[in-house]
Amino acid sequence: MHFTAEDLLNITFASEPLPLVELGMAIVAWQRSDQQAVFGRWRGRVGRELPGRARPLLDLLRPDGDNPQFVEPYARTLEEGLAVVRDAGPLLTPDELHRVAARAPGSPSWVHALWAQDREAWDQLGGALRSAHETVVAPHWSRIRQSFQADVAWRTRLLAAHGIKACLAGTHPLAAWSGTVLEVDGPPHYEVHLGGRGLLLMPSPFWTGRPLLAEGPDGPDGRCVLLYPALTPLPLVGPGPAQGALDALLGRTRAAVLQSLIEQRTTSELARDLDISLPSASEHTRTLRAAGLITSERDGKAVLHSVTGLGVDLLHSGG
C-alpha cells in the first residue's frame, strides 16, 4: 500500500462499529480455521446456533474476506443497512456476478437470481441477513463495541507516542514499512496506490486475517477503508464490565499475559502459570508482539518473551 504525504495526513478512525460490516466479518470468521485457540469454541457455538435461513450468506461471504461489498454496507443500523443492500441490486455488474458465482460453494443459481433482480432471491437475502444478525451480532453488540472502542483508544495512544507508522504496522504481525509503503506478507499479492485519498481505519473483533482494503463510504474517489483485526477479538471480551482499563483493552487473559511478562518467560511457562493451553499462550504472545507490547527471542528450542517499554507504560497507566 503506497502512501503519499497527503495520505499520511488524512488517516482517521471509524467512529463506531457497523452492524452489517461486523456481520460479514463474523460469517467469514466462522468459516476460517486460523486462531483456533481463541475462536474455536466460538465457531462451534455459531455452527450450532446459526439458523438454516442464514446459510445462503455462505455463497456470498467467503473465508478470505474478499467479498462483494454491497452485502456489507457502511450503515449505522440494521434497517438502514438492509435498505442499502436492496437498493444496490440494479447497480451490480456482470463482472461481479462471475466472480461471486465462481467462489460460491453451493449452486450458483441463487446468485444468478440475485443479479437478475429476482424478488424472491432478494427477499431471501434480506431474511438471511436479518436472521444471521439476530443470532450472531445483536446479542453481543455491547461486547463488539467494547472491543472496537478499546482498539481505537489503544491505537490513538500508540499514534501519539510513536507515530502513524507504528500505529499501522501494529495492525498485523506481518505488516512492515519500506519507506512510505506498508507491506503485509502473504497471498493474495496486490499493490495499491492511495494517491492522496487517505485511509479510514476500522478494527473488527471478528476478523482474523491480514488487513483488508476496501472502497470507502464515499466511493472510488474517496478514502479507502482498512479493516483489520481488533487487538481484543470477541471471544476474549468478557460478558460483563471489565475490571479495569487494561482488561477492557486486552481482555482478562491477554492482560494477565502482559502482566506476567514483566519477568521474562517462555511460552510454556506462560501456559503453565496462567493455566491456559500452549496454543492459546502462543496466540496471545503473537498479538501482543504485533502491537509492540512484548518482544520475543529464541533461546534454543524455547522462545523467551518480555514486556517492552511501551507495554510497561500501558501496565502503569491501565492497571
N, C-alpha and C positions, 0 to 999 in steps of 0.2 A: 504494500500500500504506500504510494508515493505522496508525500505531504509537501506543500509549499508553505512559505512563512504565513501566508494568509489562512491556510488550513489550520495551522497550529494555533492561530489566534481565534479561531472560530470553532472551538470544541466545547460542548456543553453536555450536561447530563439530562436525560429524560426526567420529567418531574414526578412520574408515578408509573407503576406497572400497568399494563393494558390487558383487559380480560382475554381477548381472542389471540393476542400475541402469546400470552402465557399458556393458553390452552394449546396452541400449536406446539409450543416447546414441550409441554407435558406429554402430548401424544407421541412426539418424536422421542423424548427421553424414555418413555415406556418401552419402545421398540429397540432401544440400544442395549448393548451388553457391557459397556465400559463402566468403571467405578462401581462394581457390584458391591463392594464393601459398604458403600454409602447408599446406593439406590436399590440394592437387591430386594429388600423387604418391601419397599415402596412399590417396586414394579410388580411384585407378587400380589399386593393388595389391589392395585389398579386392574390387573388381569382378572381378578375375581369380581370386581365391582363394576367395571365398565359395561354399560348396557349394550345389547346387540344393536340397538338403534344407532349407536355411535360408531359402529365398526366401518361404515363407508368412508370415514375420515382417513382410514389407513391407505386408501387408494390415492389420497392427495398429499398426506403428510408422511414423508419417508424418514428413515433414521438419520440420514446425513444432514437434515435440516435445510437442504436446498429445495425449497417447496414453493408452489405458486403463492405469490404474495397476497392475492385477493382474499384468501382464506384467513389471513392474519392482519386485518386492518388496524390502523392506529386509531382506535376508537376508545373512549374513556368508559363506556358502559357496554354491557352485553347487547342491549336492544339497539343502541346506535350502531354497534359493530355488525349485527345481523342485517340491518338495513343497508349498510355499506357493502356487505358481501353480495346481497341481492342486486344492488344497483350496478355491480361490477360485471354482471353477466354479459351484456351487449358489447363490452369492451374487450372480452377475451379473444385472443388471436389464435389462428391455426397453428402457429409455431408452438405456442404454449400447450395446445392440445396434444400435439405429437410428443412433446417432452413428458408431459404428465402421464399420458397413456402408456408410454414406453416404460415408465417407472412403476406403474400401478401393479401390485401383486395379484389383484383379482381380475375379473373380466373387465375389459375397457369399455363395455357397452354403456355403463352408467356414466363414465367420464364423458363419452361422446354425447350422451343425452344432455349433460350439463352444458356443453359447448353449443348444442343445438337449441338451447333455451327451452328445453322440455320442462313444463311447470312441475310435473311430479318429481323430477330429478332435483329441481331446486328446492322444493318442499322437503325432500328427503335430506338434502344438505343442511337446510336450516334446522330441521329436527335433530340431526346428528350433532351439530354444533351446540345446540341448546342442551341436549341430553348429556353430552360429554362435559360441558361446563358445569352443570349441576352436580356431577359426580366427582370430577377431578379438580376443579378450580374453586368453585364457590365455597365449599366447606372449609377451605384452607386460605381464604383470601387475606385474613389478618396476618398469617404467617408469611405469605408471599410478600405482602407489603413490608413486613419487618425485615425480611432478607434483602429486599430491594433497597430500602432506606439505609440499612446498615452498610451495604456495599457502597452506596453513593457517599455516605458520611466518611467511610474509610478512604476512598479514593480522593475525595476532596482534601482530606488531611495529607495524603500522600502527594497530591499535586502541590499543596502549599509548601511541604517540606523538601520535596525532591524534584518537582517539575513535571511537565506533561509527559516527557519520555518515560519516566519511571511509572507514572500512572497507567500509561498504555501498555508498557512491557509487562506489567503485572496482571494483565487480563488472561494470560495463558502461560503455562510453563515453557512452551516452545517459542514464545514471542521474543524478538530481539531487534534492536535497531542497527541499521547500517547507514550512517549519515542521516538523511531525512526520510529514509524508507523503513517502514515497520514490516518485518518479515516473520511469518509463522510457518515453521517447517511442517511438512506433511501434505498428502493429497487431499482434495484436488488442487493442482497448482494453477494459480491465475494471478494477474497483475492488474492493479487498479491505480489510476492517477486521479486524485481527488480534484485537482485543478482549481483550488480556491473555494470549493463549495463548503468545506468544513465537515464536521462529524458530530453526530448525536450519539452519546454513549448510553446503552440500555442493558443493565445487568438482568439476568434471568436466573431464578433459583432452580429451574428445571434443566437448563441447557448444560451439557457435559462435554461438548466438543470444542474445537477451536473456534475463535470468534467468527461470527457470520456478518458479512457486509451486505446490506440491502438498500434498496431505494427508500428514501425517507418520505415523510408525510407530504412534502412539498413537491414531489415528483422528481423527474430525472435531472432537473436543473437546480434542485435544492440540496440541502445537506444529506449525506448518506447516514445510515444508522449502523452502528457497530453493536451487535448483540453478543454478549459474552457471558460466561458462567459467573454468577454471583459468588462472592467469597464464601458465603454460607449457603449450601444447597438446601432445598426444602426439607429433606429428611432429618437434617441436623437442627432445624429451627424448632424450639420447644413449643408445645401447645399453649402454655401459659406465659405470663410476663417473665422476661428474663430477670435473673437475679442481679445482674449488673450490666454496665455498658459493654464490657468485654464479652459476656455471654450473648448479648444481643447482636454483637457484630459477628462473632465467630461460631456461635453455638457452644453449648456447655462442654462437650467433649473436646472440640478443637481448641477452646480456650484453655482447657486443662493441659492439653499437649503443649501449647505455647508456654504456659506457666512452668511445666516440668522441665522445659529445655533451658531454663536459667542455668541448670547444670547440664553439661554435655551428656547425651545418652544415645545409645544405639536404638534402631527401630525395635529390636526385640525387647530391650529394656523398657521402652515406652509402652509396648503392648502389655508386658507383664505388670508394670507399675500402675497402669490405668485400667487394667482388666478389660482390654479390648483385643480384637483379633489382630494378627500381624498384617493382613491386607488393609484393615481399617487404619492402623497406625501409619502404613505407607501412604495411603490416600491423604491423610491429614498432613503429613510432612511435605508431601508433594505440593499441596495447595499453599501451605504456609511459606514454603520456599519460593514459589512463584510470586507471592505477594511481597517478598523481601523481608519477611519477619523472622526467618531462620536461615541458617546456612548449613550445608551438608558436605561432608568429605568422606571419602572411602579410606578405611584402615584395614587392609587385608580383605577379608570377606565381609567385614562389618561396615556399616555406614553410620558415621557419627553426626549427630545433629546438635546445633546450639543456637540460641536466640541471637539475633543481630541487634545492633544499636536501635534500629527502628522498632524492633519487637519489644525491647526493653522500654522504650519511650511509650509504646502502646500499653504495656502492662502497668506502667506507673500512672498513666492518665485514665485508664478504663477499668482498673481493678475494683 
